[in-house]
């Protein structure tokens, strides 16, 4: 009986390790709204701390979020827009504390000189 319990424990531990790795998936970002900018992250590790940075003409803006147990999050950047000349965003990058990385690029509009 002890041998059966040991074997079952080893098999269960192996399944948990493999399942945790497979569940992490590939991290991705998607645009939910363009004004203000709202992005959704998927495929991040469960409960991973994520630093989401929006790179603008004025410099970077950072939001820190916590992924859910399913590896999802939403980050909002009030005052930033995909279409605006003054508050345009060129790139949003998300870097997780456990190695997940995703990016979303935008094409900046040509804006008249001030």
ChimeraX commands (.cxc) that place a marker at each C-alpha (Angstrom):
marker #1 position 0.00,0.00,0.00 radius 0.5
marker #1 position 2.86,2.41,0.80 radius 0.5
marker #1 position 4.40,1.75,-2.60 radius 0.5
marker #1 position 1.10,2.50,-4.35 radius 0.5
marker #1 position 0.73,5.77,-2.41 radius 0.5
marker #1 position 4.31,6.80,-3.28 radius 0.5
marker #1 position 3.80,6.04,-6.97 radius 0.5
marker #1 position 0.48,7.92,-7.00 radius 0.5
marker #1 position 2.16,10.92,-5.31 radius 0.5
marker #1 position 4.96,10.98,-7.89 radius 0.5
marker #1 position 2.49,10.72,-10.79 radius 0.5
marker #1 position 0.30,13.47,-9.31 radius 0.5
marker #1 position 3.30,15.77,-8.79 radius 0.5
marker #1 position 4.39,15.20,-12.39 radius 0.5
marker #1 position 0.91,15.99,-13.71 radius 0.5
marker #1 position 0.79,19.20,-11.70 radius 0.5
marker #1 position 4.15,20.32,-13.10 radius 0.5
marker #1 position 3.19,19.55,-16.68 radius 0.5
marker #1 position -0.28,21.08,-16.27 radius 0.5
marker #1 position 1.13,24.29,-14.81 radius 0.5
marker #1 position 3.53,24.69,-17.71 radius 0.5
marker #1 position 0.91,24.00,-20.36 radius 0.5
marker #1 position -1.58,26.38,-18.77 radius 0.5
marker #1 position 0.83,29.30,-19.01 radius 0.5
marker #1 position 0.54,29.46,-22.83 radius 0.5
marker #1 position 1.87,32.27,-24.95 radius 0.5
marker #1 position 1.43,35.78,-23.60 radius 0.5
marker #1 position -0.52,38.15,-25.87 radius 0.5
marker #1 position -1.87,41.70,-25.76 radius 0.5
marker #1 position -4.99,42.89,-27.55 radius 0.5
marker #1 position -6.49,46.36,-27.90 radius 0.5
marker #1 position -9.89,46.58,-26.20 radius 0.5
marker #1 position -10.41,50.33,-26.70 radius 0.5
marker #1 position -8.37,53.00,-28.47 radius 0.5
marker #1 position -9.57,56.11,-26.63 radius 0.5
marker #1 position -8.58,55.84,-23.86 radius 0.5
marker #1 position -6.17,52.98,-24.47 radius 0.5
marker #1 position -7.32,49.76,-22.83 radius 0.5
marker #1 position -5.39,46.53,-23.41 radius 0.5
marker #1 position -6.19,42.97,-22.41 radius 0.5
marker #1 position -3.45,40.48,-21.62 radius 0.5
marker #1 position -3.94,36.73,-22.00 radius 0.5
marker #1 position -1.64,33.74,-21.69 radius 0.5
marker #1 position 0.30,35.13,-18.72 radius 0.5
marker #1 position 1.16,32.94,-15.76 radius 0.5
marker #1 position -1.42,32.58,-13.01 radius 0.5
marker #1 position -1.27,35.44,-10.49 radius 0.5
marker #1 position 1.79,36.91,-12.21 radius 0.5
marker #1 position 2.62,40.55,-11.45 radius 0.5
marker #1 position 2.74,42.40,-14.76 radius 0.5
marker #1 position 4.31,45.76,-15.59 radius 0.5
marker #1 position 2.46,47.27,-18.56 radius 0.5
marker #1 position 4.24,50.20,-20.23 radius 0.5
marker #1 position 2.75,52.50,-22.88 radius 0.5
marker #1 position 5.47,54.28,-24.87 radius 0.5
marker #1 position 4.28,57.71,-26.04 radius 0.5
marker #1 position 5.84,60.74,-27.69 radius 0.5
marker #1 position 6.03,62.31,-24.24 radius 0.5
marker #1 position 7.69,59.28,-22.63 radius 0.5
marker #1 position 6.64,56.00,-21.02 radius 0.5
marker #1 position 3.62,55.51,-18.73 radius 0.5
marker #1 position 3.48,52.46,-16.47 radius 0.5
marker #1 position 0.60,50.47,-15.00 radius 0.5
marker #1 position 1.11,47.51,-12.68 radius 0.5
marker #1 position -1.52,44.78,-12.67 radius 0.5
marker #1 position -1.98,41.26,-11.35 radius 0.5
marker #1 position -2.96,38.50,-13.76 radius 0.5
marker #1 position -5.90,36.34,-12.74 radius 0.5
marker #1 position -5.62,32.63,-12.01 radius 0.5
marker #1 position -6.32,32.11,-15.73 radius 0.5
marker #1 position -3.48,34.47,-16.75 radius 0.5
marker #1 position -5.63,37.44,-17.86 radius 0.5
marker #1 position -5.60,41.14,-17.02 radius 0.5
marker #1 position -6.84,44.52,-18.25 radius 0.5
marker #1 position -4.77,47.72,-18.12 radius 0.5
marker #1 position -6.19,51.22,-18.76 radius 0.5
marker #1 position -4.26,54.30,-19.79 radius 0.5
marker #1 position -6.58,57.27,-19.27 radius 0.5
marker #1 position -5.70,60.28,-21.38 radius 0.5
marker #1 position -3.89,58.22,-24.02 radius 0.5
marker #1 position -5.26,57.47,-27.45 radius 0.5
marker #1 position -4.29,55.54,-30.55 radius 0.5
marker #1 position -5.49,58.42,-32.75 radius 0.5
marker #1 position -4.42,61.54,-30.83 radius 0.5
marker #1 position -1.40,63.57,-31.91 radius 0.5
marker #1 position -0.66,64.83,-28.39 radius 0.5
marker #1 position -1.22,61.58,-26.52 radius 0.5
marker #1 position -0.43,58.99,-29.18 radius 0.5
marker #1 position 0.95,55.59,-28.19 radius 0.5
marker #1 position 3.51,53.78,-30.34 radius 0.5
marker #1 position 3.92,50.60,-28.29 radius 0.5
marker #1 position 2.43,48.87,-25.25 radius 0.5
marker #1 position 4.64,46.23,-23.66 radius 0.5
marker #1 position 3.76,43.87,-20.80 radius 0.5
marker #1 position 6.47,42.10,-18.81 radius 0.5
marker #1 position 5.51,39.58,-16.16 radius 0.5
marker #1 position 7.42,38.82,-12.98 radius 0.5
marker #1 position 7.61,35.15,-13.97 radius 0.5
marker #1 position 8.92,35.60,-17.52 radius 0.5
marker #1 position 5.84,36.31,-19.64 radius 0.5
marker #1 position 6.31,39.04,-22.27 radius 0.5
marker #1 position 3.95,40.51,-24.87 radius 0.5
marker #1 position 3.85,43.67,-26.98 radius 0.5
marker #1 position 1.36,45.54,-29.13 radius 0.5
marker #1 position 2.60,48.07,-31.71 radius 0.5
marker #1 position 0.67,51.01,-33.14 radius 0.5
marker #1 position 1.42,53.09,-36.21 radius 0.5
marker #1 position 1.71,56.73,-35.20 radius 0.5
marker #1 position -0.18,59.27,-37.27 radius 0.5
marker #1 position 1.58,62.07,-39.07 radius 0.5
marker #1 position 0.83,65.17,-37.03 radius 0.5
marker #1 position 1.26,68.81,-38.03 radius 0.5
marker #1 position 4.18,70.68,-36.48 radius 0.5
marker #1 position 3.12,72.72,-33.42 radius 0.5
marker link #1:1,2 radius 0.2
marker link #1:2,3 radius 0.2
marker link #1:3,4 radius 0.2
marker link #1:4,5 radius 0.2
marker link #1:5,6 radius 0.2
marker link #1:6,7 radius 0.2
marker link #1:7,8 radius 0.2
marker link #1:8,9 radius 0.2
marker link #1:9,10 radius 0.2
marker link #1:10,11 radius 0.2
marker link #1:11,12 radius 0.2
marker link #1:12,13 radius 0.2
marker link #1:13,14 radius 0.2
marker link #1:14,15 radius 0.2
marker link #1:15,16 radius 0.2
marker link #1:16,17 radius 0.2
marker link #1:17,18 radius 0.2
marker link #1:18,19 radius 0.2
marker link #1:19,20 radius 0.2
marker link #1:20,21 radius 0.2
marker link #1:21,22 radius 0.2
marker link #1:22,23 radius 0.2
marker link #1:23,24 radius 0.2
marker link #1:24,25 radius 0.2
marker link #1:25,26 radius 0.2
marker link #1:26,27 radius 0.2
marker link #1:27,28 radius 0.2
marker link #1:28,29 radius 0.2
marker link #1:29,30 radius 0.2
marker link #1:30,31 radius 0.2
marker link #1:31,32 radius 0.2
marker link #1:32,33 radius 0.2
marker link #1:33,34 radius 0.2
marker link #1:34,35 radius 0.2
marker link #1:35,36 radius 0.2
marker link #1:36,37 radius 0.2
marker link #1:37,38 radius 0.2
marker link #1:38,39 radius 0.2
marker link #1:39,40 radius 0.2
marker link #1:40,41 radius 0.2
marker link #1:41,42 radius 0.2
marker link #1:42,43 radius 0.2
marker link #1:43,44 radius 0.2
marker link #1:44,45 radius 0.2
marker link #1:45,46 radius 0.2
marker link #1:46,47 radius 0.2
marker link #1:47,48 radius 0.2
marker link #1:48,49 radius 0.2
marker link #1:49,50 radius 0.2
marker link #1:50,51 radius 0.2
marker link #1:51,52 radius 0.2
marker link #1:52,53 radius 0.2
marker link #1:53,54 radius 0.2
marker link #1:54,55 radius 0.2
marker link #1:55,56 radius 0.2
marker link #1:56,57 radius 0.2
marker link #1:57,58 radius 0.2
marker link #1:58,59 radius 0.2
marker link #1:59,60 radius 0.2
marker link #1:60,61 radius 0.2
marker link #1:61,62 radius 0.2
marker link #1:62,63 radius 0.2
marker link #1:63,64 radius 0.2
marker link #1:64,65 radius 0.2
marker link #1:65,66 radius 0.2
marker link #1:66,67 radius 0.2
marker link #1:67,68 radius 0.2
marker link #1:68,69 radius 0.2
marker link #1:69,70 radius 0.2
marker link #1:70,71 radius 0.2
marker link #1:71,72 radius 0.2
marker link #1:72,73 radius 0.2
marker link #1:73,74 radius 0.2
marker link #1:74,75 radius 0.2
marker link #1:75,76 radius 0.2
marker link #1:76,77 radius 0.2
marker link #1:77,78 radius 0.2
marker link #1:78,79 radius 0.2
marker link #1:79,80 radius 0.2
marker link #1:80,81 radius 0.2
marker link #1:81,82 radius 0.2
marker link #1:82,83 radius 0.2
marker link #1:83,84 radius 0.2
marker link #1:84,85 radius 0.2
marker link #1:85,86 radius 0.2
marker link #1:86,87 radius 0.2
marker link #1:87,88 radius 0.2
marker link #1:88,89 radius 0.2
marker link #1:89,90 radius 0.2
marker link #1:90,91 radius 0.2
marker link #1:91,92 radius 0.2
marker link #1:92,93 radius 0.2
marker link #1:93,94 radius 0.2
marker link #1:94,95 radius 0.2
marker link #1:95,96 radius 0.2
marker link #1:96,97 radius 0.2
marker link #1:97,98 radius 0.2
marker link #1:98,99 radius 0.2
marker link #1:99,100 radius 0.2
marker link #1:100,101 radius 0.2
marker link #1:101,102 radius 0.2
marker link #1:102,103 radius 0.2
marker link #1:103,104 radius 0.2
marker link #1:104,105 radius 0.2
marker link #1:105,106 radius 0.2
marker link #1:106,107 radius 0.2
marker link #1:107,108 radius 0.2
marker link #1:108,109 radius 0.2
marker link #1:109,110 radius 0.2
marker link #1:110,111 radius 0.2
marker link #1:111,112 radius 0.2
marker link #1:112,113 radius 0.2
marker link #1:113,114 radius 0.2
view
